Amino acid sequence: MMVLFGLLGIAAGIALGMLFPGYIPKELSIYVAVAVLAGIDSLLGGLKAYVKGTFKLRIFVAGFLSNIILAILVTYIGKLLGVDVYLIVLIVFGTRMFKNIAELRRRLLKF
Amino acid sequence: MKKRGTNLIVCMLCAALAFTFTVQIRSVKRNNNVKGADQLRAEELQKSLTNETDKNRKLEQQLDQYKRDIDEMRRLMGEDGTISEAVLSQLQNAEVLAGTVAVEGPGVSVMMDDMGRMPAGGADPNQFVIHDSDILQVLNELRDAGAEALSINGQRVLANTEVRCAGNVLSINNERTSAPFEIRAIGDPQKLASGLLMRGGVADTFQQLGIEVKVTQLQQLEIPAYHGGLGFEYAKPSEGGGRS
């Protein structure tokens, strides 16, 4: 049931995004990118927990927001230091996404 | 009730994420399409260069047309008999000297090329390439030997022709040209060649520097006319002045 609502939300979000008149300026693009990646990671984490039956809204929301804030913060610090620290964010979230997806696959396909 | 709240929050978070994701994708797409300022600048410069080149070509065509007109007028004047033979021959001499007509006759062709190999380690490669001064030395030697018309790589050498290093090429009559250089001179082939090849002369010096010089005596060679325009902004014949 909850997954259905999630999918509904995603569909609504995409529709709104297509209609949205504004654009994200180039300078902020990297922050939004890491934030989106962090969000996707949290979403997959939540899905995994849901499949496992250990989903808790508090943890999900807190993880979602803290992931995003941390990702943006790290990227910002990297900009200040002149080092591409956002690459770490990309690698960490990327790896976790693959891990989460792997676990989901194992659980859903019962391999 | 609690269940519904959970669903709603999840739905909203998903929506927010998907929304940001979509807008981001659209923004990236658009940002990539918008050209950078430097790219625009380069394009602009390219365009104005093309424009100028076009203009240049049109002007050259116009110049050719004028030259043909002048030839035509001269022919008509000659026919009319209103202009004497003497003046006509004087005009011809002046034209040969000024380089506005192509000329042919016996002479020499001097080929100069940079040394094919790079100098052994440590040596300054600048010493082994042809410089403007080398060309000028050859020109001077040829003039001394009685050359009546000169050209470098097809560019007629006029009284006001510059020979100048411009980066790694030479600028002659404002045209860029690079090694190998062929200098043509019309005059007594024997005299011209020996002027260059005499012991301790320029050819000897160049050989030591690693510049290859090849002098060929020819019974017939052609030197093209100067293609640009000749206009004088400052110099004008002084009134009551002497005449040759």
HADDOCK unambig.tbl for C-alpha pairs under 7 A between the chains (distance, minus, plus):
assign (segid A and resid 2 and name CA) (segid B and resid 7 and name CA) 5.32 0.50 0.50
assign (segid A and resid 5 and name CA) (segid B and resid 7 and name CA) 5.97 0.50 0.50
assign (segid A and resid 5 and name CA) (segid B and resid 11 and name CA) 5.14 0.50 0.50
assign (segid A and resid 6 and name CA) (segid B and resid 10 and name CA) 5.81 0.50 0.50
assign (segid A and resid 6 and name CA) (segid B and resid 11 and name CA) 4.56 0.50 0.50
assign (segid A and resid 6 and name CA) (segid B and resid 14 and name CA) 5.66 0.50 0.50
assign (segid A and resid 8 and name CA) (segid B and resid 11 and name CA) 6.66 0.50 0.50
assign (segid A and resid 9 and name CA) (segid B and resid 11 and name CA) 4.40 0.50 0.50
assign (segid A and resid 9 and name CA) (segid B and resid 12 and name CA) 5.89 0.50 0.50
assign (segid A and resid 9 and name CA) (segid B and resid 14 and name CA) 5.04 0.50 0.50
assign (segid A and resid 9 and name CA) (segid B and resid 15 and name CA) 4.12 0.50 0.50
assign (segid A and resid 10 and name CA) (segid B and resid 14 and name CA) 5.10 0.50 0.50
assign (segid A and resid 10 and name CA) (segid B and resid 15 and name CA) 4.65 0.50 0.50
assign (segid A and resid 10 and name CA) (segid B and resid 18 and name CA) 5.12 0.50 0.50
assign (segid A and resid 12 and name CA) (segid B and resid 15 and name CA) 5.90 0.50 0.50
assign (segid A and resid 13 and name CA) (segid B and resid 15 and name CA) 4.06 0.50 0.50
assign (segid A and resid 13 and name CA) (segid B and resid 16 and name CA) 6.00 0.50 0.50
assign (segid A and resid 13 and name CA) (segid B and resid 18 and name CA) 4.69 0.50 0.50
assign (segid A and resid 13 and name CA) (segid B and resid 19 and name CA) 4.10 0.50 0.50
assign (segid A and resid 14 and name CA) (segid B and resid 18 and name CA) 5.32 0.50 0.50
assign (segid A and resid 14 and name CA) (segid B and resid 19 and name CA) 5.18 0.50 0.50
assign (segid A and resid 14 and name CA) (segid B and resid 22 and name CA) 5.77 0.50 0.50
assign (segid A and resid 16 and name CA) (segid B and resid 19 and name CA) 6.22 0.50 0.50
assign (segid A and resid 17 and name CA) (segid B and resid 19 and name CA) 4.61 0.50 0.50
assign (segid A and resid 17 and name CA) (segid B and resid 20 and name CA) 6.88 0.50 0.50
assign (segid A and resid 17 and name CA) (segid B and resid 22 and name CA) 5.15 0.50 0.50
assign (segid A and resid 17 and name CA) (segid B and resid 23 and name CA) 5.16 0.50 0.50
assign (segid A and resid 18 and name CA) (segid B and resid 22 and name CA) 6.61 0.50 0.50
assign (segid A and resid 18 and name CA) (segid B and resid 23 and name CA) 6.93 0.50 0.50
assign (segid A and resid 23 and name CA) (segid B and resid 23 and name CA) 6.69 0.50 0.50
assign (segid A and resid 23 and name CA) (segid B and resid 27 and name CA) 5.29 0.50 0.50
assign (segid A and resid 24 and name CA) (segid B and resid 24 and name CA) 6.49 0.50 0.50
assign (segid A and resid 24 and name CA) (segid B and resid 27 and name CA) 5.59 0.50 0.50
assign (segid A and resid 26 and name CA) (segid B and resid 31 and name CA) 6.67 0.50 0.50
assign (segid A and resid 36 and name CA) (segid B and resid 17 and name CA) 6.50 0.50 0.50
assign (segid A and resid 36 and name CA) (segid B and resid 20 and name CA) 6.98 0.50 0.50
assign (segid A and resid 36 and name CA) (segid B and resid 21 and name CA) 6.11 0.50 0.50
assign (segid A and resid 39 and name CA) (segid B and resid 17 and name CA) 6.43 0.50 0.50
assign (segid A and resid 57 and name CA) (segid B and resid 6 and name CA) 6.38 0.50 0.50
